[in-house]
Amino acid sequence: MPTSPLRRVGAGLGVAVVTALAIVVATPPSGVAASSAAHSAAARDAAAWLAGEYADGVLPGPFGGADWGLTIDGMLALAATGVDPSTRQAATAQIAANVRSYNSYDDWGIEGFTDGGATAKLLYAASAAGADPTDFGGWDLRAETLALVSGAHTGHQHGRITSRTTDESGQDPSNTFDQSFAVLGLARSGGAPQETVDFLVRQQCAAGGFRLYPDAAGAPSPSCDAESNATLDVDSTAMAVQALLAAGADDAAGRGADWLVAQQRADGSFGGSGPTSGANSNSTGLAGQALAAAGRDTEATRAAQALAALQLTGANGGAATADAGAIAYDTGALTEAVDEGIAGNLRDQWRRATAQALLGLAQVPLGRIGLDPPPTGGPTPSTSASPTPTGSPAPSASPTPTDAPTASPTPSASPSDTPTAGPTPSDTPSTPVATPTVSTSPVAGGPGRLPTTGVAIGGYVLTALLLVGGGAVLLVLGRRRAT
């Protein structure tokens, strides 16, 4: 029996609809690339080792006692992987109870100093931990951070996170790491003011990379390109890329990610600048995390592979098998540990390396830690929901001050195992860019929003609509013909 024109058109329409739906369903949703199952497992192993290094919610520094900057880094690593919630909660409580031990020199009798970078990092840490950043250990860290942002009267320094200094404390130590934490923390707690993002963008040179220090020859310089022979830094660029993504400044972030891609070595690793210019796991971890956030999936995977090659396991650990999960700073440190174990005076280096390196394995961007579920190796589409602040964690007893405050975040671990004592406000790591327009309030997608990356689904949706629309036209024509 011959098939009527109407039946043929109806069948064609059905095929078109099914095909269109199949295209849409088969297309993975865009979002931050998921870490592979193997690299996610490696990140959790590293976090489990790091959790074992905590004592009463605190990670020790090179001389013993609490190192608050490192304790925060470890807490973020545990949050990114979902490992050991009890240790993470204990660390959050200790950090909240010791805000001034981290962002001031009060414990050393130097009063009146407030470190801007440390304050901004505390703001970000409180947000990432799901605590209330406006009441963290009794401190309104958002207000504290905003109060340390340079005003319009400072000219090209407008928007810079600065420290409240005294004659005794010395000059302001703030750098691009600090500015990135300020943008991240403010973006996660109600929105980053335009001027803070603008200042961060001015630290980007025409090549795409960012300099570590906003000052040249001992004085502030207007921009990266205004400084002759500015040193571009992988670690600072990785931080800036993630901060700009969280604030919605996608164009500048994209240029930074492109610069990072150009710095990646043949084995997938990265080096910093200055004393950290050799390939190392800190720089590789931060760069890999930033590349994943920016949708540079291939390069992010190569960075993760380089990091996995520096990790101690039960199979390759040798004399350091008991420390399986830890990640070495570089190949030399790995070889030494396999042959001799991890010496007591080197454990500090391993803690710092592992805390930042595992971020490149987990590949949860700084803008999404605490918002997205920890990686399991499968697709992890971003969520726009922000966790409800749980309030300030219960304070606990303050540990005895260490020999050296660590007020500012460490851009990357130095291979040296003999750090110097004394107050160190800031550690040293390793054509003009158009200023993007960003909102001064939380952007669409919620706090910590990241740009859409991965496979774009818009074209496929359009194709599906065209197929369905075309089928509908054929159906109408078929009905007229049948009539």
Buried (B, 14 or more C-beta within 10 A) or exposed (E): EEEEBBEEBBEBBEEBBEBBEEBEEEBEEBBBBBBBEEBBBBBBBBBBBBBEBBEEBBBBBBEEBBBBBBBBBBBBBBBBBBBBEEBBBBBBBBBBBBBBBBBBBBBBEBEEBBBBBBBBBBBBBBBBBBBBBBBBBEBBBBEBBBEBBBEEEBEBBBBBBBBBBEEEBBEBBBBBBBBBBBBBBBBBBBBBBBBBBBBBBBBBBEBBBBBBBBBBEEEBBBBBBBBEEBBBBBBBBBBBBBBBBBBBBBBBBBBBBBBBBEBBEEEBBBBBBBEBBBBBBBBBBBBBBBBBBBBBBEBBBBBBBBBBBBBBBEEEBBEBBEBBBBBBBBBEBBEBBBEEBBEEEBBBBBBBBBBBBBBBBBBBBBBBBBBBEBBBBEEBEBBEEBBEBEEBBEBBEEBEBBBBBBBBBBBBBBBEBEBEEEBBBBBBBBEBBEBBEBBBEBBEBBBBBBBBBBEEBEEBBEBBEEBBEEBEEBBEEBEEEEE
